[in-house]
Amino acid sequence: MTSSGYFSCVSASGKWLSSGPSEKTLEAFKNLPEAERKPGAVKVPPLDPGDRTIIAPPEGGLVLRVHGRFLARDDKGQLRHVAKSDFPLVKGNIAFLLEPNTEYMWLSAAEVQSLVPAKPAKGDRIFVQANIAERIARFHLSPRRALTSEDGIIPKSALKQATLTLLVDDITPERIKLSAHGFVRTGSEFDPAKATSPNGPLPFGYATALHGILEYDRVKKTFIRFDMIAPGDVWGRWGDANGNSQTIERPGRNPIGFAFELAAGTSPTDRLPPAGHGGRAIRAGYFGTSE
């Protein structure tokens, strides 16, 4: 569709047919030589990586599906799903707040291999590269991701801690089993006296531990399991573009959960870029460097 809002219909060979779908378009297509109309007549070669306008997951890397969800605690302090009454500022339909939201994380082939010890021994510790831990913290453990898959990128200045360690738990000739342990903290320190809403004086803050189980197939040379959870808490003023409260804010310190899993790659959605807008994420330093 052009910027003026009109459609352009073209053939597979790139020949312009009309300015919009109509009987005239179909007639123009029928008038093309059969060599241009039959299936497979036009061979479109793969684009070189540098020519792609829509970014794709890294070749040989991994795609992780990331689920984010608002949570609450019952009278006994146990986690539960949120209800409409947990959001005192929200009015109208809030069904979208009561369900999980999903987005995707990418790891390059080199990053995947950095998670696997060359000569594994039970009890070995692997300190995950800082750029991977920071990617998880800034781009995927953003509490706003429980609301929307787009943006919500945490600035580097707000990142206080991002560590992730893998422990080799078991080894067989076919598999390496690892457990993941880490911690992420961004934004302000929690202060219950200031964590009020709306427009409380405490800025946005978030903290979570990381726990996971990973399995690496030594024959296929790839991960066949990558399960990780982040059962954290969020507090303070989320803030809109003007720094005012958002209606999703809750007073105090509130639970929010994230879960990572290996994407099968069988669905087109598995190719969705990080942050719902891959170009913006890449420019913001997704792979460790900012443009």
C-alpha positions in Angstrom: 0.0 0.0 0.0 1.3 3.5 -0.9 1.6 6.4 1.5 -1.6 7.9 -0.1 -3.6 4.9 1.1 -4.0 3.3 -2.4 -3.1 -0.3 -3.1 -0.8 -1.4 -5.9 -1.3 -4.9 -7.4 1.8 -6.4 -9.0 2.6 -9.8 -10.5 5.1 -12.2 -9.0 7.7 -10.9 -11.6 7.1 -7.4 -10.3 5.0 -6.1 -13.2 2.5 -3.5 -12.2 -1.1 -4.5 -12.9 -3.4 -1.9 -11.3 -3.9 0.6 -8.5 -6.3 -1.7 -6.6 -7.9 -5.1 -6.6 -10.7 -5.3 -9.1 -12.0 -7.2 -12.2 -9.6 -5.1 -14.2 -6.7 -6.4 -12.1 -7.8 -10.0 -12.8 -8.1 -9.3 -16.5 -4.6 -7.8 -16.5 -3.2 -10.8 -14.8 -4.9 -13.2 -17.3 -3.3 -11.2 -20.2 0.2 -11.9 -18.9 2.2 -14.6 -20.8 1.6 -18.0 -19.3 5.2 -18.3 -18.4 4.6 -15.5 -15.9 1.4 -16.9 -14.5 2.0 -20.5 -13.8 3.2 -21.6 -10.4 6.9 -21.6 -9.9 7.5 -19.5 -13.1 9.3 -16.8 -11.2 12.2 -17.8 -8.9 12.8 -15.3 -6.1 16.4 -15.8 -4.7 16.9 -15.4 -0.9 17.8 -12.0 0.2 21.3 -11.3 1.4 21.3 -10.5 5.2 22.3 -6.9 4.5 19.3 -6.5 2.2 16.7 -7.6 4.6 14.3 -4.9 5.8 12.6 -7.2 8.3 15.2 -8.7 10.7 15.2 -12.5 11.3 16.4 -14.6 14.2 20.2 -15.2 14.1 21.3 -18.2 12.0 22.1 -21.1 14.2 20.9 -19.3 17.3 18.0 -19.8 19.7 14.6 -18.3 20.0 13.0 -18.2 23.5 9.3 -17.5 24.1 8.9 -15.1 27.1 5.6 -14.9 29.0 4.9 -12.0 31.4 2.0 -11.9 33.8 0.7 -9.6 36.6 0.2 -11.6 39.8 -1.1 -10.9 43.3 -0.9 -12.5 46.8 -3.8 -14.0 48.8 -4.4 -13.5 52.6 -1.8 -16.2 53.3 0.9 -14.6 51.1 0.6 -17.1 48.4 0.7 -16.1 44.7 -2.5 -16.0 42.8 -3.8 -14.6 39.5 -4.8 -11.0 39.5 -8.5 -9.8 39.5 -10.0 -6.6 38.5 -10.1 -5.4 42.1 -6.3 -5.6 42.2 -6.1 -2.5 39.9 -7.9 0.3 41.7 -7.1 2.9 39.1 -8.4 1.0 36.1 -11.9 1.6 34.8 -13.8 -0.3 32.1 -12.7 -3.6 30.5 -9.4 -4.8 31.9 -9.4 -8.4 30.5 -6.1 -7.8 28.9 -4.4 -7.3 32.3 -5.7 -10.6 33.6 -3.9 -12.8 31.0 -0.3 -13.5 30.2 1.5 -11.5 27.5 4.1 -13.2 25.2 7.1 -12.0 23.3 10.5 -13.4 22.1 14.1 -13.4 23.0 17.0 -14.1 20.6 20.5 -15.6 21.2 23.1 -15.8 18.5 24.9 -19.0 17.6 28.1 -17.8 19.4 26.1 -16.9 22.5 24.5 -20.3 22.6 27.8 -22.0 22.5 29.1 -19.8 25.3 26.6 -21.4 27.6 28.1 -24.9 27.0 31.4 -25.9 28.8 34.0 -27.3 26.4 34.9 -30.0 28.8 32.0 -30.3 31.2 32.3 -31.7 34.7 29.6 -32.1 37.3 29.6 -29.0 39.5 31.2 -26.7 37.0 30.0 -23.1 37.0 29.5 -21.0 33.9 29.2 -17.3 34.4 26.9 -16.1 31.6 28.3 -13.3 29.6 27.3 -9.9 30.9 25.7 -8.8 27.6 23.3 -11.8 27.7 22.4 -11.2 31.4 21.8 -7.5 30.7 19.7 -8.3 27.6 17.4 -10.5 29.8 17.2 -7.7 32.3 16.7 -4.7 30.0 14.7 -6.1 27.2 12.7 -9.1 28.6 12.3 -8.6 32.4 10.7 -5.3 31.8 7.5 -5.3 33.9 5.7 -3.4 31.1 6.0 -6.5 29.0 3.2 -8.0 31.1 1.1 -5.3 29.5 2.4 -5.1 26.0 5.0 -6.8 23.8 6.2 -3.5 22.4 9.1 -1.4 23.7 9.3 -0.9 27.5 13.1 -1.2 27.1 14.8 -0.4 30.4 17.6 2.2 30.0 21.2 1.2 31.0 21.1 3.9 33.6 18.3 2.1 35.4 20.0 -1.3 35.5 21.4 -1.9 39.0 22.2 -5.7 38.8 22.0 -8.4 36.2 23.8 -11.7 36.9 23.2 -15.2 35.7 25.2 -18.4 36.5 24.8 -21.9 35.1 25.7 -25.0 37.2 26.4 -28.4 35.6 24.1 -30.8 37.4 24.4 -33.9 35.3 26.3 -35.3 32.3 25.7 -38.2 30.0 27.3 -39.0 26.6 24.1 -37.5 25.1 23.1 -34.7 27.4 24.3 -31.9 29.7 21.8 -30.8 32.3 22.4 -27.4 33.8 20.5 -25.3 36.4 20.3 -21.5 36.1 20.6 -19.1 39.1 20.6 -15.3 38.9 19.3 -12.0 40.0 18.1 -8.8 38.3 17.3 -5.4 39.8 16.3 -2.2 38.0 15.1 1.2 39.1 14.5 2.5 42.6 15.0 0.9 46.0 11.7 -0.2 47.6 10.4 2.2 50.2 6.9 1.2 51.5 6.2 4.8 52.8 6.7 6.2 49.3 5.3 3.3 47.2 1.9 4.9 47.0 -0.4 5.4 44.1 -1.5 7.5 42.2 1.6 9.7 41.6 3.5 8.5 44.6 6.9 9.9 45.2 8.8 6.6 44.7 10.1 6.0 41.1 9.6 2.7 39.3 11.5 -0.3 40.6 11.7 -4.1 40.1 13.7 -7.0 41.5 13.6 -10.7 40.8 15.6 -13.9 41.3 16.1 -16.2 38.3 15.8 -20.0 38.4 16.0 -22.4 35.5 16.7 -25.8 34.0 18.5 -26.2 30.7 19.4 -29.3 28.7 21.9 -29.5 25.9 21.9 -32.3 23.3 25.6 -33.1 22.8 24.8 -35.1 19.6 22.6 -32.4 17.9 24.7 -29.7 19.5 21.7 -27.6 20.5 19.6 -26.9 23.5 16.5 -29.0 23.8 15.2 -27.4 27.0 15.5 -23.8 28.2 13.0 -23.3 31.1 13.6 -20.3 33.3 11.3 -18.3 35.7 11.6 -14.9 37.2 9.1 -14.6 40.2 9.8 -10.9 41.0 8.2 -7.8 42.5 7.5 -4.4 41.1 6.8 -1.1 42.9 6.6 2.7 42.5 5.2 5.0 39.8 5.3 3.4 36.3 4.8 6.8 34.8 3.5 7.8 31.3 5.3 10.1 28.9 4.7 13.0 31.2 5.8 11.1 34.4 2.2 10.8 35.7 0.7 7.5 37.0 -0.6 4.8 34.7 -3.8 3.2 35.6 -2.1 -0.2 36.0 -0.2 1.0 39.0 -0.8 -0.6 42.4 0.3 0.7 45.8 3.0 -1.2 47.6 5.2 -4.0 46.3 3.4 -6.4 44.0 4.4 -9.7 42.3 4.9 -10.1 38.6 6.0 -13.3 36.9 8.0 -14.1 33.8 8.7 -17.5 32.3 11.1 -18.4 29.5 10.8 -21.5 27.3 12.4 -22.8 24.1 10.3 -21.9 21.0 9.7 -24.8 18.8 10.1 -22.7 15.6 7.1 -24.3 14.0 4.9 -21.1 14.1 5.4 -17.8 12.3 5.0 -16.1 15.6 8.3 -17.7 16.7 10.0 -15.3 14.3 8.6 -12.1 15.9 11.4 -9.8 16.8 12.3 -8.8 20.4 10.4 -5.9 21.9 7.7 -6.2 19.2 9.9 -3.9 17.1 13.2 -5.6 16.4 14.9 -2.6 14.8 14.4 -0.5 17.8 15.7 -3.2 20.2 18.8 -3.7 18.1 19.5 0.0 18.0 19.1 0.1 21.8 22.0 -2.4 22.2 20.2 -5.7 22.1 23.3 -7.6 21.1 25.6 -5.6 23.3 26.3 -2.6 21.2 24.2 0.5 20.6 24.1 2.3 17.2 
